[in-house]
């Protein structure tokens, strides 16, 4: 099956590419595309396993005499933002071909840790969104009664004994300020 047939089905296996056959393990994830239902214009999100590797989409708001398709390849975090590439193309097939070339270069410079970094960030973002949706606050947004004294010690301002010990330090620091 040639490369264009894989893309038409929406499934793209790296091991099916002749230029990668010698260097790809059989258990490596597939490069797949999914149509994004959240956009008015045609937009395809490209995934490598569970990691979003890039996007191919119809550009909006561009003049009629410019390329209607654009693509972006790469992910962050997990790579340096300058390693991500993008471009425009006259047709979907040309955008796909340009993406394939860019992906080969990008993938050659990735480690498993890079992919894990992106997955960890996605998991944190999902957890944070679920907390907000449930009306919960993030741990850093919860009110705290812990204060830091001018002497450098942290104490609970709701504990009278701790407050009495540090009142002289705090008062002296405010007077000198």
C-alpha positions as a Markdown table, in Angstrom:
| # | Residue | x | y | z |
|---|---|---|---|---|
| 1 | Unk | 0.0 | 0.0 | 0.0 |
| 2 | Unk | 1.5 | 3.4 | -0.9 |
| 3 | Unk | 1.7 | 6.4 | 1.3 |
| 4 | Unk | -1.3 | 8.2 | -0.2 |
| 5 | Unk | -3.5 | 5.2 | 0.5 |
| 6 | Unk | -2.6 | 5.3 | 4.2 |
| 7 | Unk | -3.4 | 9.0 | 4.4 |
| 8 | Unk | -6.8 | 8.5 | 2.6 |
| 9 | Unk | -7.7 | 5.9 | 5.2 |
| 10 | Unk | -6.5 | 8.2 | 8.0 |
| 11 | Unk | -4.0 | 5.7 | 9.2 |
| 12 | Unk | -0.3 | 6.1 | 8.6 |
| 13 | Unk | 2.3 | 3.5 | 9.9 |
| 14 | Unk | 5.9 | 4.6 | 10.1 |
| 15 | Unk | 7.1 | 1.1 | 9.3 |
| 16 | Unk | 5.2 | 1.3 | 5.9 |
| 17 | Unk | 7.4 | 4.1 | 4.8 |
| 18 | Unk | 10.3 | 2.8 | 2.8 |
| 19 | Unk | 12.7 | 5.5 | 4.1 |
| 20 | Unk | 12.1 | 4.4 | 7.7 |
| 21 | Unk | 11.8 | 0.6 | 7.3 |
| 22 | Unk | 15.4 | 0.0 | 8.5 |
| 23 | Unk | 15.1 | 2.0 | 11.7 |
| 24 | Unk | 11.6 | 1.4 | 13.1 |
| 25 | Unk | 10.6 | -1.1 | 15.7 |
| 26 | Unk | 7.5 | -3.1 | 15.0 |
| 27 | Unk | 5.7 | -1.9 | 18.2 |
| 28 | Unk | 6.2 | 1.8 | 17.4 |
| 29 | Unk | 2.9 | 3.8 | 17.4 |
| 30 | Unk | 1.2 | 4.8 | 14.2 |
| 31 | Unk | 1.0 | 8.2 | 12.8 |
| 32 | Unk | -2.8 | 8.9 | 12.4 |
| 33 | Unk | -5.0 | 11.8 | 11.6 |
| 34 | Unk | -8.3 | 12.8 | 13.2 |
| 35 | Unk | -10.8 | 15.4 | 11.9 |
| 36 | Unk | -11.3 | 18.1 | 14.5 |
| 37 | Unk | -15.0 | 18.7 | 15.1 |
| 38 | Unk | -14.3 | 22.0 | 16.9 |
| 39 | Unk | -13.3 | 24.1 | 13.9 |
| 40 | Unk | -15.4 | 25.6 | 11.1 |
| 41 | Unk | -12.7 | 25.0 | 8.5 |
| 42 | Unk | -11.3 | 21.6 | 7.6 |
| 43 | Unk | -8.7 | 20.7 | 10.2 |
| 44 | Unk | -6.8 | 17.4 | 10.7 |
| 45 | Unk | -4.9 | 16.7 | 13.9 |
| 46 | Unk | -2.0 | 14.3 | 13.4 |
| 47 | Unk | -1.2 | 12.0 | 16.3 |
| 48 | Unk | 1.8 | 9.7 | 17.0 |
| 49 | Unk | 0.2 | 7.3 | 19.4 |
| 50 | Unk | -1.4 | 9.5 | 22.0 |
| 51 | Unk | 0.8 | 12.5 | 21.3 |
| 52 | Unk | -0.4 | 15.2 | 18.9 |
| 53 | Unk | 2.4 | 15.5 | 16.4 |
| 54 | Unk | 0.9 | 18.4 | 14.3 |
| 55 | Unk | -2.0 | 19.8 | 12.3 |
| 56 | Unk | -3.0 | 20.1 | 8.7 |
| 57 | Unk | -5.8 | 22.6 | 8.1 |
| 58 | Unk | -7.5 | 25.0 | 5.7 |
| 59 | Unk | -6.3 | 28.5 | 6.4 |
| 60 | Unk | -8.9 | 31.1 | 7.2 |
| 61 | Unk | -8.8 | 34.8 | 6.4 |
| 62 | Unk | -6.0 | 34.6 | 3.9 |
| 63 | Unk | -6.2 | 36.3 | 0.5 |
| 64 | Unk | -7.5 | 34.1 | -2.4 |
| 65 | Unk | -4.2 | 34.1 | -4.3 |
| 66 | Unk | -2.3 | 32.4 | -1.4 |
| 67 | Unk | -1.9 | 28.8 | -0.4 |
| 68 | Unk | -5.2 | 27.6 | 1.3 |
| 69 | Unk | -3.6 | 24.9 | 3.4 |
| 70 | Unk | -1.2 | 25.1 | 6.3 |
| 71 | Unk | 0.5 | 22.5 | 8.4 |
| 72 | Unk | 2.5 | 22.5 | 11.6 |
| 73 | Unk | 4.8 | 19.7 | 12.8 |
| 74 | Unk | 6.1 | 19.1 | 16.3 |
| 75 | Unk | 4.9 | 19.3 | 19.9 |
| 76 | Unk | 5.8 | 21.3 | 23.0 |
| 77 | Unk | 6.6 | 20.5 | 25.8 |
| 78 | Unk | 8.9 | 17.7 | 24.9 |
| 79 | Unk | 10.9 | 19.7 | 22.4 |
| 80 | Unk | 12.3 | 23.2 | 22.0 |
| 81 | Unk | 9.7 | 25.5 | 20.3 |
| 82 | Unk | 12.2 | 26.3 | 17.5 |
| 83 | Unk | 12.2 | 22.6 | 16.6 |
| 84 | Unk | 8.6 | 22.8 | 15.6 |
| 85 | Unk | 8.1 | 23.7 | 11.9 |
| 86 | Unk | 5.2 | 24.8 | 9.8 |
| 87 | Unk | 4.4 | 25.9 | 6.2 |
| 88 | Unk | 1.7 | 26.4 | 3.6 |
| 89 | Unk | 0.6 | 24.4 | 0.6 |
| 90 | Unk | -1.7 | 24.7 | -2.4 |
| 91 | Unk | -3.3 | 21.3 | -1.8 |
| 92 | Unk | -4.0 | 18.9 | 1.1 |
| 93 | Unk | -1.7 | 16.3 | -0.6 |
| 94 | Unk | 1.2 | 18.8 | -0.8 |
| 95 | Unk | 0.6 | 19.8 | 2.8 |
| 96 | Unk | 0.7 | 16.2 | 3.8 |
| 97 | Unk | 3.9 | 15.5 | 1.9 |
| 98 | Unk | 5.6 | 18.6 | 3.5 |
| 99 | Unk | 4.4 | 17.4 | 6.9 |
| 100 | Unk | 5.9 | 14.0 | 6.3 |
| 101 | Unk | 9.3 | 15.4 | 5.5 |
| 102 | Unk | 9.2 | 17.7 | 8.5 |
| 103 | Unk | 8.0 | 14.8 | 10.8 |
| 104 | Unk | 11.0 | 12.6 | 9.7 |
| 105 | Unk | 13.4 | 15.3 | 10.8 |
| 106 | Unk | 11.5 | 16.0 | 14.0 |
| 107 | Unk | 11.1 | 12.3 | 15.0 |
| 108 | Unk | 14.8 | 11.6 | 14.4 |
| 109 | Unk | 15.6 | 14.0 | 17.2 |
| 110 | Unk | 13.1 | 12.7 | 19.8 |
| 111 | Unk | 13.6 | 10.4 | 22.7 |
| 112 | Unk | 11.0 | 8.5 | 24.7 |
| 113 | Unk | 11.4 | 11.1 | 27.4 |
| 114 | Unk | 10.2 | 13.8 | 25.0 |
| 115 | Unk | 7.0 | 12.0 | 24.3 |
| 116 | Unk | 6.5 | 11.3 | 28.0 |
| 117 | Unk | 7.0 | 15.0 | 28.9 |
| 118 | Unk | 4.1 | 15.9 | 26.5 |
| 119 | Unk | 1.9 | 13.2 | 27.9 |
| 120 | Unk | 2.6 | 14.3 | 31.5 |
| 121 | Unk | 1.6 | 17.9 | 30.6 |
| 122 | Unk | -1.6 | 16.7 | 28.9 |
| 123 | Unk | -2.5 | 14.6 | 32.0 |
| 124 | Unk | -1.8 | 17.7 | 34.3 |
| 125 | Unk | -4.0 | 19.9 | 32.0 |
| 126 | Unk | -6.8 | 17.4 | 32.1 |
| 127 | Unk | -6.6 | 17.1 | 35.9 |
| 128 | Unk | -6.6 | 20.9 | 36.3 |
| 129 | Unk | -9.6 | 21.3 | 33.9 |
| 130 | Unk | -11.5 | 18.6 | 35.8 |
| 131 | Unk | -10.8 | 20.4 | 39.1 |
| 132 | Unk | -12.0 | 23.7 | 37.7 |
| 133 | Unk | -15.1 | 22.2 | 36.2 |
| 134 | Unk | -15.9 | 20.6 | 39.6 |
| 135 | Unk | -15.5 | 24.0 | 41.2 |
| 136 | Unk | -12.4 | 23.0 | 43.1 |
| 137 | Unk | -9.3 | 25.1 | 43.5 |
| 138 | Unk | -5.8 | 24.0 | 42.7 |
| 139 | Unk | -3.6 | 23.4 | 45.7 |
| 140 | Unk | -1.8 | 26.7 | 45.0 |
| 141 | Unk | -5.1 | 28.6 | 45.0 |
| 142 | Unk | -6.3 | 27.3 | 48.4 |
| 143 | Unk | -6.1 | 29.9 | 51.3 |
| 144 | Unk | -3.4 | 29.2 | 53.8 |
| 145 | Unk | -2.8 | 30.5 | 57.3 |
| 146 | Unk | 1.0 | 29.8 | 57.0 |
| 147 | Unk | 3.1 | 33.0 | 57.3 |
| 148 | Unk | 6.8 | 33.6 | 57.1 |
| 149 | Unk | 8.3 | 35.6 | 60.0 |
| 150 | Unk | 10.9 | 38.3 | 59.6 |
| 151 | Unk | 13.3 | 35.8 | 61.3 |
| 152 | Unk | 12.7 | 33.4 | 58.4 |
| 153 | Unk | 10.7 | 30.8 | 60.2 |
| 154 | Unk | 7.3 | 29.7 | 58.8 |
| 155 | Unk | 4.4 | 29.5 | 61.3 |
| 156 | Unk | 0.6 | 29.0 | 61.4 |
| 157 | Unk | -1.1 | 32.4 | 62.1 |
| 158 | Unk | -4.1 | 30.6 | 63.4 |
| 159 | Unk | -2.1 | 29.1 | 66.3 |
| 160 | Unk | -2.0 | 31.7 | 69.1 |
| 161 | Unk | 1.2 | 30.3 | 70.6 |
| 162 | Unk | 3.1 | 30.6 | 67.3 |
| 163 | Unk | 1.8 | 34.1 | 66.7 |
| 164 | Unk | 3.0 | 35.3 | 70.2 |
| 165 | Unk | 6.5 | 34.1 | 69.5 |
| 166 | Unk | 6.8 | 35.9 | 66.2 |
| 167 | Unk | 4.9 | 39.2 | 67.0 |
| 168 | Unk | 8.1 | 40.9 | 68.2 |
| 169 | Unk | 10.0 | 40.0 | 65.1 |
| 170 | Unk | 7.2 | 41.1 | 62.7 |
| 171 | Unk | 6.7 | 44.4 | 64.7 |
| 172 | Unk | 10.4 | 45.2 | 64.6 |
| 173 | Unk | 10.7 | 44.5 | 60.9 |
| 174 | Unk | 7.7 | 46.8 | 60.1 |
| 175 | Unk | 9.2 | 49.6 | 62.2 |
| 176 | Unk | 12.5 | 49.4 | 60.4 |
| 177 | Unk | 10.8 | 49.4 | 57.0 |
